[in-house]
Amino acid sequence: MISEFSGTFILAGSIIYMTVYDQGSQSNSLFAILAGFFVAVTLTREISGGHLNPGVTFAIYFAEQDRREKGEKANQLWMYIVSQLAGALSAVFFGWIIYDDNSFKMAPHEGSHASEAFAMEVFGSFVFYLIILVQGDKDAKLYNDKTVSTIVVVAGLCAGIAMSGNVSGGCLNPALGFAFNLGRLLATAKIDEVRYLWVYLLGPILGAFTAAYFYHNLFRRYFELENSDEKKTKLIPLEEF
């Protein structure tokens, strides 16, 4: 729990504390976000797995097919999510101390509709989580190289942000979406600040579900490298998740 809390704090902090706030506008650096994510994953992956994202936690849970393992993951699910939310919220509250009344705003870009932002959050999250599931597979070549594996995960986040960023802002993380929206609500006392909260909560969760389904029905079925017997397995019915 401490690992997930600290890692999510670092990730959220790399966004909040590396953003320039000027007269109601904000600008940040994608490099700073990715660097913060790389550091956070590197520090936490050997302890908690470096999820730092409820969407990743859900994707790993949905992808697990062994009933015993899935039961154990179900017991850990809420522990991870609570830790991630606490880490993100702590970064937001600490940001108030640093930046006074300024608070990072996560919302669809001007000219984008909520439905478009939702679709892009689903798609961006799907790409990001699918890359995590594939590189974390024990039969994948990258599994044993921790540094390269982390770089691949960071590249997956970069790809997800690149695809969705110009529409939804590229959050791809329910913990960050919740914390940023709540922070804006408390800072401005305007309920309008959370009207897009559902986009950043439901979008990544749906992306996690679809990533887990495609992981089993594409990667595990057609591209698995070592276990030829599993290549012959039937498609996993959607209702089994």
C-alpha positions as CSV (number, residue, x, y, z in Angstrom):
1,M,0.0,0.0,0.0
2,I,2.9,2.4,0.8
3,S,4.5,1.5,-2.6
4,E,1.3,2.3,-4.5
5,F,0.6,5.4,-2.5
6,S,4.2,6.7,-3.1
7,G,4.3,5.8,-6.7
8,T,1.0,7.4,-7.5
9,F,2.1,10.5,-5.6
10,I,5.2,10.8,-7.7
11,L,3.2,10.3,-10.9
12,A,0.6,12.9,-10.0
13,G,3.3,15.2,-8.7
14,S,5.1,15.0,-12.0
15,I,2.0,16.5,-13.6
16,I,1.0,19.0,-11.0
17,Y,4.4,20.4,-10.0
18,M,5.8,20.5,-13.5
19,T,2.8,22.5,-14.8
20,V,3.2,26.3,-15.4
21,Y,0.1,28.1,-14.2
22,D,-0.5,31.6,-15.6
23,Q,-3.7,33.7,-15.4
24,G,-6.0,30.7,-15.6
25,S,-4.1,28.9,-18.2
26,Q,-1.8,25.9,-17.7
27,S,1.0,24.2,-19.7
28,N,3.0,21.1,-18.9
29,S,5.7,18.9,-20.4
30,L,5.1,15.4,-21.7
31,F,8.7,14.6,-21.0
32,A,8.3,15.5,-17.3
33,I,5.2,13.3,-17.0
34,L,6.9,10.3,-18.7
35,A,10.1,10.8,-16.6
36,G,8.0,10.9,-13.4
37,F,6.2,7.8,-14.5
38,F,9.4,6.0,-15.2
39,V,10.8,6.8,-11.8
40,A,7.6,5.8,-10.1
41,V,7.4,2.5,-11.8
42,T,11.1,1.7,-11.3
43,L,10.8,2.4,-7.5
44,T,7.6,0.3,-7.0
45,R,7.5,-2.5,-9.5
46,E,9.5,-5.0,-7.3
47,I,7.2,-4.3,-4.3
48,S,3.6,-3.8,-5.6
49,G,4.1,-4.4,-9.3
50,G,4.0,-0.6,-10.0
51,H,0.3,-0.4,-11.0
52,L,-0.1,3.3,-9.9
53,N,-3.4,3.3,-11.7
54,P,-6.8,1.7,-10.9
55,G,-7.2,1.0,-14.6
56,V,-4.0,-1.1,-14.7
57,T,-5.2,-2.9,-11.5
58,F,-8.5,-3.7,-13.1
59,A,-6.9,-4.8,-16.4
60,I,-4.6,-7.3,-14.6
61,Y,-7.6,-8.6,-12.6
62,F,-9.8,-9.0,-15.7
63,A,-6.9,-10.8,-17.5
64,E,-6.3,-13.4,-14.8
65,Q,-7.9,-16.7,-15.7
66,D,-6.8,-18.9,-12.9
67,R,-9.6,-18.9,-10.3
68,R,-7.4,-19.1,-7.3
69,E,-5.1,-16.3,-8.5
70,K,-8.1,-14.2,-9.5
71,G,-9.6,-14.7,-6.0
72,E,-6.4,-13.4,-4.4
73,K,-6.3,-10.4,-6.8
74,A,-9.9,-9.6,-5.9
75,N,-8.8,-9.4,-2.2
76,Q,-6.1,-7.0,-3.2
77,L,-8.1,-4.9,-5.7
78,W,-9.6,-2.4,-3.3
79,M,-6.3,-2.1,-1.3
80,Y,-4.5,-1.0,-4.4
81,I,-7.2,1.4,-5.5
82,V,-7.5,3.1,-2.1
83,S,-3.7,3.5,-2.0
84,Q,-3.6,5.0,-5.5
85,L,-6.5,7.4,-4.8
86,A,-4.8,8.5,-1.5
87,G,-1.5,9.1,-3.3
88,A,-3.1,11.2,-6.1
89,L,-5.2,13.2,-3.6
90,S,-2.2,13.9,-1.4
91,A,-0.3,15.2,-4.4
92,V,-3.2,17.5,-5.2
93,F,-3.5,18.8,-1.7
94,F,0.2,19.4,-1.4
95,G,0.0,21.3,-4.7
96,W,-2.3,23.8,-3.1
97,I,0.4,24.6,-0.7
98,I,2.9,25.2,-3.5
99,Y,0.7,27.0,-6.0
100,D,-1.8,28.8,-3.7
101,D,-5.1,28.9,-5.6
102,N,-3.9,27.2,-8.7
103,S,-5.1,23.6,-9.2
104,F,-4.4,21.3,-12.2
105,K,-7.5,21.0,-14.5
106,M,-8.3,17.8,-16.3
107,A,-11.1,18.3,-18.8
108,P,-11.8,17.8,-22.5
109,H,-10.2,20.3,-24.7
110,E,-12.2,23.2,-26.0
111,G,-14.4,22.2,-28.9
112,S,-14.4,18.5,-27.9
113,H,-17.7,16.9,-26.7
114,A,-17.9,14.7,-23.6
115,S,-18.7,11.7,-25.8
116,E,-15.6,12.2,-27.9
117,A,-13.5,12.6,-24.8
118,F,-14.9,9.4,-23.4
119,A,-14.3,7.4,-26.6
120,M,-10.6,8.6,-26.6
121,E,-10.1,7.8,-23.0
122,V,-11.4,4.3,-23.7
123,F,-9.1,3.9,-26.7
124,G,-6.0,5.5,-25.2
125,S,-6.4,3.4,-22.0
126,F,-7.0,0.3,-24.1
127,V,-3.7,0.8,-26.0
128,F,-1.8,1.6,-22.8
129,Y,-3.1,-1.3,-20.7
130,L,-2.8,-3.8,-23.6
131,I,0.9,-3.0,-23.9
132,I,1.3,-3.5,-20.1
133,L,-0.4,-6.9,-20.3
134,V,1.6,-8.1,-23.3
135,Q,5.0,-7.0,-22.0
136,G,4.2,-8.5,-18.6
137,D,3.4,-11.9,-20.1
138,K,5.9,-14.6,-18.9
139,D,6.3,-15.9,-22.4
140,A,7.2,-12.4,-23.8
141,K,10.9,-11.7,-24.4
142,L,10.8,-8.4,-22.5
143,Y,9.5,-10.0,-19.3
144,N,12.9,-10.7,-17.8
145,D,14.6,-7.3,-18.6
146,K,13.2,-5.0,-16.0
147,T,14.6,-1.7,-17.4
148,V,13.5,-2.4,-21.0
149,S,10.2,-3.6,-19.8
150,T,9.7,-0.3,-17.9
151,I,10.7,1.7,-20.9
152,V,8.1,-0.2,-23.0
153,V,5.4,0.6,-20.4
154,V,6.4,4.3,-20.5
155,A,6.2,4.1,-24.3
156,G,2.7,2.7,-23.9
157,L,1.7,5.6,-21.8
158,C,3.2,8.0,-24.3
159,A,1.2,6.3,-27.1
160,G,-2.0,6.5,-25.2
161,I,-1.5,10.2,-24.4
162,A,-0.6,10.9,-28.0
163,M,-3.8,9.3,-29.2
164,S,-6.2,10.9,-26.7
165,G,-4.4,14.0,-25.4
166,N,-5.8,16.5,-28.0
167,V,-9.4,15.5,-27.2
168,S,-9.7,14.3,-23.6
169,G,-6.4,15.5,-22.1
170,G,-5.0,11.9,-22.0
171,C,-5.6,11.1,-18.4
172,L,-5.9,7.3,-18.7
173,N,-5.9,7.0,-14.9
174,P,-9.1,7.0,-12.8
175,A,-7.1,8.0,-9.6
176,L,-5.6,11.0,-11.3
177,G,-9.0,11.9,-13.0
178,F,-10.8,11.8,-9.6
179,A,-8.1,13.7,-7.7
180,F,-7.7,16.4,-10.3
181,N,-11.5,17.0,-10.6
182,L,-12.0,16.9,-6.9
183,G,-9.1,19.3,-6.4
184,R,-10.7,21.8,-8.9
185,L,-14.1,21.5,-7.2
186,L,-12.6,22.3,-3.7
187,A,-10.4,25.1,-5.1
188,T,-13.1,26.8,-7.1
189,A,-16.3,25.7,-5.2
190,K,-17.9,25.3,-8.6
191,I,-19.8,22.0,-9.2
192,D,-19.3,22.5,-12.9
193,E,-15.7,21.4,-12.4
194,V,-16.7,17.8,-12.0
195,R,-19.2,17.5,-14.9
196,Y,-16.6,15.4,-16.8
197,L,-15.6,13.2,-13.9
198,W,-17.4,10.2,-15.4
199,V,-15.3,10.4,-18.5
200,Y,-12.1,9.8,-16.5
201,L,-13.6,7.1,-14.3
202,L,-15.6,5.0,-16.7
203,G,-13.3,5.4,-19.8
204,P,-10.2,3.8,-18.4
205,I,-12.2,1.0,-16.7
206,L,-13.9,0.1,-20.0
207,G,-10.4,0.3,-21.6
208,A,-9.1,-2.1,-19.0
209,F,-11.9,-4.6,-19.8
210,T,-11.4,-4.5,-23.6
211,A,-7.6,-4.7,-23.2
212,A,-7.9,-7.9,-21.1
213,Y,-10.3,-9.4,-23.6
214,F,-8.0,-8.6,-26.6
215,Y,-4.9,-9.8,-24.7
216,H,-6.4,-13.3,-24.4
217,N,-8.1,-13.5,-27.8
218,L,-5.2,-12.0,-29.8
219,F,-1.9,-12.2,-28.1
220,R,-2.4,-15.4,-26.1
221,R,-4.2,-17.1,-29.0
222,Y,-2.0,-16.1,-32.0
223,F,1.3,-14.5,-30.8
224,E,2.3,-16.6,-27.8
225,L,5.9,-17.5,-28.2
226,E,6.7,-20.7,-26.2
227,N,3.6,-22.7,-25.2
228,S,2.2,-24.1,-28.5
229,D,-0.6,-26.0,-26.7
230,E,-2.2,-22.7,-25.6
231,K,-2.3,-21.5,-29.2
232,K,-5.1,-24.0,-29.8
233,T,-7.3,-22.8,-26.9
234,K,-10.7,-21.6,-27.8
235,L,-11.7,-18.0,-27.7
236,I,-12.6,-16.9,-24.2
237,P,-16.3,-16.1,-24.0
238,L,-16.8,-12.4,-23.0
239,E,-19.1,-13.4,-20.1
240,E,-16.3,-15.3,-18.4
241,F,-14.6,-12.1,-17.3
